[in-house]
Amino acid sequence: MRRTALPRTLARGLVSACAATALVVTSLAVAPAATAATTGTDTFERSVASGWGPSIDGRSWTTTAPSSTSVAGGSARVSSDPGTQTTQTLSGGMPQDATLSALLWPESRTATGNGPTISLVARSEGKTSYQARVRFGTSGVNLWLSRMDARGAESVLASSKPIASIAAGQKVRAELSVSGQSPVVLKARVWIDGAAQPTSWQQTISDSSDARVRAAGSAAVSTHLSSGSPAMAVRVDDVTVLAATAASTPTPEPTATATPTPTPTPTAQPGSTTAGATAGSAAVGSTRYTVPAGAIYAAAKGTRTGAGTANNPYGSAAYAVEKAPNGSTIVLRGGTYRESVYIGFNRKLTIQSYPGEAVWFDGSSPVSGWTKSGSTWVANWSHPFDRRVSFNANLDETARFTDSRNPLAGYPEQVWIDGEPLRQVGSATQVTSGTFFADTSAKRLMIGSDPSGRRVDASTLTRAIQVQGTGTTLRGFGVQRYATTLNMMGTVTAEVHDITLENLVVRDNATIGVYAWNDNQTLNKLTVTGNGMLGIGANGTHDLRITNSVVSGNNTQAFKPAPVSGGMKLSGIDKGLISGNVVADNDSAGVWFDVSSYDLTVTGNRVTGNSTTGVQVEISEKAIIADNYISGNDIGLQISNSGSVQVWNNAIDGVKRALSFTHDRRRQEVSSLASKIPWVMKNITLRNNAISYSAGGSCPMLTQDYSQKMYGNDFGISLDGNVYHRATASAPSNFACWANGTAGTRSFKTLEDFSRFTGNDQRSALWMGNPIFASDLKVVSAVLTAPKATTYGLPSDVATAIGQKAGATRVGPFTAPAK
């Protein structure tokens, strides 16, 4: 499938603060003696031609050799000439006691000389630092610990060769731990990616010398190429800075049966602006869930073998699911599982990664045997997929879902070269560089980029995990590259009651990443990104909770905005909580409730850069939308044919329009719901919001009746205690446009005119000139302190929803943006 560029660049900084595959270690019971928090992270899901650019958590990399460094293909690159060195430093400093980790590899094997060295650098300040140096020699990998003193002189503190041999293309993971001051305790280890993490540190040194480095300093990655080796490049990925109050040591295989649960996001006190919660999954390979006694083990062998024990695991996850008794915990050893898993009815299972090991379910497979044919390359390939687009497997409704932006959006085929997606075309004659054609009749793939010496992968499987076992939990792994068709609903589906999905990365799948229905579904700490149509979908769910997750860059295939695409599309939800999430840069809507959803709570989210609406409540009833940052979307907040919606203490702007209230002829189609959810605009309350108008939008606040029968005051909207911002008295040209029956709309040029005519915003204020939102989206202090708007005390239900005291007053959100 024809991956296209993300609809809004991640470099805007709106999604970069949170992560496509966010490397975050949450409170998942790491080693019992340690408490930890991620303070720096980067998975390099961006393209930068020179340097490493901004990290995904909003910090920046500075480099000593911009022309030799770049980011592409999901990793950072350093190109080195013999005898040269580069240093890339992460801004913002690092904790004094911390662990720095990264995934490292050279692009080619070392044939002569000492090869490349990649160093993890901690407590870097001026010339002083500690370093764990990882050298890729002609055979194996060397590791040594060193200290750089104030003169820039290096002292080697320990050295070893923990990896005796390494195959071409293999990657290694490295960790450097630094703690204490008297002495400074240094620990380091390195292991081949996909193998078990060493259960102990390979090097441990206590530095009590006068030259020891006490200051916290910064984290950095340094590279050096031996003068006796030819020019080559190295790659760096999955950089994490993990602060800890005790040394971060790997957890031995435990026998306790307790299941760790993430710590809830702390609530703010009235008037406070606490740091925004960190959203998104922990890095794949970083979770350390407790392994209970009697756990079933599986390994990524692709076989129906084994006994399910630690020493003789089952050969696949699917086989382990078949064999595991009801109520079991299945522990997946690190590796790539190229398979589909079905958890059947009456099977309550927990499936989790082994502590500290990276587990990926991957729907793609390597493609080899390429031959050149003119200006293209061809390989045998026989994986036909259903190209019909519909939620009904027996229908083809392609025209309903796709348009001229990408008529092939519904084709599930996908191809990558060295991790970079190719774009699908419809015929062999259209194949050029960066594209591919899936010739199903001739059973071949055709690509327009030279595959020589490069890895080519193509999707071969359609679905990753289908859960029909009540009470099942999935946690601590990644899912990617499945050719999921729309009628399958999602690459990961939660289809029965009481399913928990936690710390999962679900990315780069053909249509929908995650879909849920039935009752009591919990989706917590997910990273759902780069999926072809939609990140997360749900329908007919009672008690749905989507919390602390990143949903970004979805609808890569440019499906139509309607009937469904973008970040989240949630229909028929009865009691839904959307809280603490980052929903960013999706092509189409960010958070979209539709079709008789009821009792909705949308709080503490950062909804930014989505191409249509940020938050939309449509033909639904009863919602609290509070304490959110809704910014940079085409339309900030849209409410359509819905009632009893409370909008309190948000920061809202919009590229085209900040607020939109629309009504049409639709009325409730289910007679039993007609009184509860009538699909009628009424009782819409907006209080204490900070609302910024784009200078270019002609109607930054709009009420519109598409049947041209209603007037603005018929919509049941009450606005007051808000602060509005516009650049000048004439930019935008109107303050509001109000439904005006058969005449369409009536425009108001000023807040005063609007207030006099409608009776709204008697206690609101208008700010002109400088923006009222800072670069981090927080409301600027002048707006908070100046007594221009008279705010309202929080009602008890809204206060409870956002963790504040009833009666608290403030303009805009109480808490800082999620990140």
Secondary structure, 3 states (H helix, E strand, C coil): CCCCCCCCCHHHCCCCCCCCCCCCCCCCCCCCCCCEEEEEEECCCCCECCCCCECCCCCEEEECCHHHEEEECCEEEEEECCCCEEEEEECCCCCCCEEEEEEEEECCCCCCCCCEEEEEEEEEECCEEEEEEEEECCCCEEEEEEEECCCCCEEEEEEEEEECCCCCCCCEEEEEEEECCCCEEEEEEEEECCCCCCCCCCEEEEECCCCCCCCCCEEEEEEEECCCCCCEEEEEEEEEEEEECCCCCCCCCCCCCCCCCCCCCCCCCCCCCCCCCCCCCCCCCCCCCCCCCCCEEECCCCCCCCCCCCCCCECCHHHHHHHCCCCCEEEECCEEECCCEEECCCCCCEEEECCCCCEEEECEEECCCCEEECCEEEEECCCCCCCCCCCCCCCCCHHHHCCCCCCCCCCCCCEEECCEECEECCCHHHCCCCEEEEECCCCEEEECCCCCCCCEEEECCCCCEEECCCCCEEEEEEEECCCCCHHHCCCEEECCCCCEEEEEEEECCCCEEEEEECCCEEEEEEEEECCCCEEEEEECCEEEEEECCEEECCCCCCCCCCCCCEEEEEECCEEEEEECCEEECCCCEEEEEECCCEEEEEECCEEECCCCEEEEEECCEEEEEECCEEECCCEEEEEECCEEEEEECCEECCCCEEEEEEECCCCCCCHHHCCCCCCCCEEEEEECCEEECCCCCCCCEEEEECCCCCEHHHHCEEEECCEEEECECCECCCCEEEEEHHHCEEEECCHHHHHHHHCCCCCCEEEECCCCECCCCCECHHHHHCCCCCCCCCCHHHHHHHCCCCCCCCCCCCCCCCC
